[in-house]
Structures are given as C-alpha cells and as structure tokens.
C-alpha cells in the first residue's frame, strides 16, 4: 500500500498529538507533589477529628477514614497511598521495589522526594514522612495502655511503634501510569 503525503502528514500529526499528551518527569513531579500535599492535608484533618474524640477513639476513626481519603484521592491515571518499613495497616505493605528506597531514606534522613521512572509515561513519586510530636501518641516508644489496646484491637499485626520525633516514618507515594 502506497501512502500519500497527506496520509503521512496525518499520521505524523497523530503521533505528535499522542506524544504531546505524554507526561514529562518535571510536570509529573510538580503535579504529584501537589497531590501528595492535598492527600496529607486531608489525612491530617481526619486525624485531628479523631484525636478530638480522644486518642483511643481516634484509632478507630482513622481506621475508617484513612481508606476513604485514599480512595477519594485516586482518580484516572493517578493513584496514591502510604507505606512504611513498619506498617500499622497491612494494606499499606510496601511493594518489593520500594524496600530499597525505604532503607535508603531510613539511613540517610533524606528530605526531598524521589521520582522513580517505572516505564514510558509511568512514574512514582516517593515523598518521605518524618515523625512529628503528635505522632508519638500512637507511634512512639511509650504509648498509653488504652491507646495500645485500641491499636491491638484494630491492627493486630501492628509494627508502627517505637518511633522517636524526627525518625523516618515512611512514604506517601503518588503514581501516574498511562
């Protein structure tokens, strides 16, 4: 089949149009960073609502609300979540490829996010989370007995304790995949 110049032009234009929608790394990093910040603000808001009910009650509140916030934040080609080397909720268990990044951040205290290119138009942003003072009520080395009981009830396989202020806690990850 012989292609005319006009057909070739339309094919080229179509390919150019497809490529113009491709996500470049800088655009991804900016948009993913904004999504991570919005996600963290929403989670923090729910955490504060839960803590107002009391620390033990806050555990149950967070167990219900955190997955809802996560689900609302996933849309189209974007997905996100949290993970750690010490998870509380087993659904946040890290993917195997994330383990080396968790180790790197835990050892280095690196502050900036990492962009991982997984393939063509497929990126993941790993935004580090560090333990703040409020976190120690449920993730620290000395957790009140009532809070420990609530954690054990809702998260029998909990590993997310024993942290000190400033410790690396894990990542918020944001993925874009066409």
Residue pairs with C-beta under 8 A, 6 or more apart in sequence:
3 11
22 120
22 121
22 178
23 121
23 123
23 176
23 178
25 115
25 117
25 123
28 115
28 123
28 125
28 176
29 113
29 115
29 125
31 176
32 113
32 115
32 123
32 125
32 174
32 176
33 113
33 125
33 127
33 174
35 73
35 78
35 80
35 174
36 80
36 113
36 125
36 127
36 172
36 174
38 73
39 69
39 70
39 73
39 80
39 172
39 174
40 172
42 69
42 72
42 73
43 66
43 69
46 61
46 62
46 65
46 66
46 69
47 58
47 62
47 134
49 61
49 65
50 57
50 58
50 59
50 60
50 61
50 62
50 65
51 58
51 134
51 137
52 58
53 61
55 137
55 138
55 144
55 146
55 147
55 150
56 146
56 147
56 149
56 150
57 150
58 138
59 138
59 147
59 150
59 151
59 154
59 155
60 150
60 154
63 89
63 154
63 155
66 89
67 91
70 80
70 81
70 82
73 80
74 80
77 176
77 177
77 178
78 174
78 175
78 176
79 174
79 175
79 177
80 172
80 173
80 174
80 175
81 92
81 172
81 173
82 92
82 129
82 170
82 171
82 172
82 173
83 92
83 93
83 94
83 95
83 98
83 102
83 170
83 171
83 173
84 92
84 94
84 102
84 129
84 160
84 169
84 170
84 171
85 94
85 99
85 102
85 103
85 106
85 170
86 159
86 160
86 161
86 162
86 163
86 170
87 93
87 94
87 159
87 160
87 170
88 139
88 151
88 155
88 158
88 159
88 160
89 155
90 157
92 170
94 102
97 116
98 126
98 171
98 173
101 114
101 116
101 126
101 171
102 170
102 171
104 110
105 126
105 128
105 168
105 171
106 168
109 130
109 166
109 168
110 128
111 128
112 128
113 125
113 126
113 127
113 128
114 125
114 126
115 123
115 124
115 125
115 126
116 123
116 124
116 125
116 126
117 123
118 124
118 175
118 177
120 178
121 176
121 177
121 178
122 175
122 176
122 177
122 178
123 175
123 176
124 173
124 174
124 175
124 176
125 173
125 174
125 175
126 171
126 172
126 173
127 171
127 172
127 173
127 174
128 168
128 170
128 171
129 168
129 169
129 170
129 171
129 172
130 166
130 167
130 168
130 169
131 139
131 140
131 163
131 164
131 165
131 166
131 167
131 168
131 169
132 165
133 165
135 163
135 165
135 169
136 163
136 164
136 165
137 143
137 144
137 147
138 147
138 151
138 161
139 160
139 161
139 162
139 163
139 169
140 161
140 162
140 163
140 164
141 161
141 162
141 163
141 164
143 151
143 161
151 158
151 161
152 158
163 169
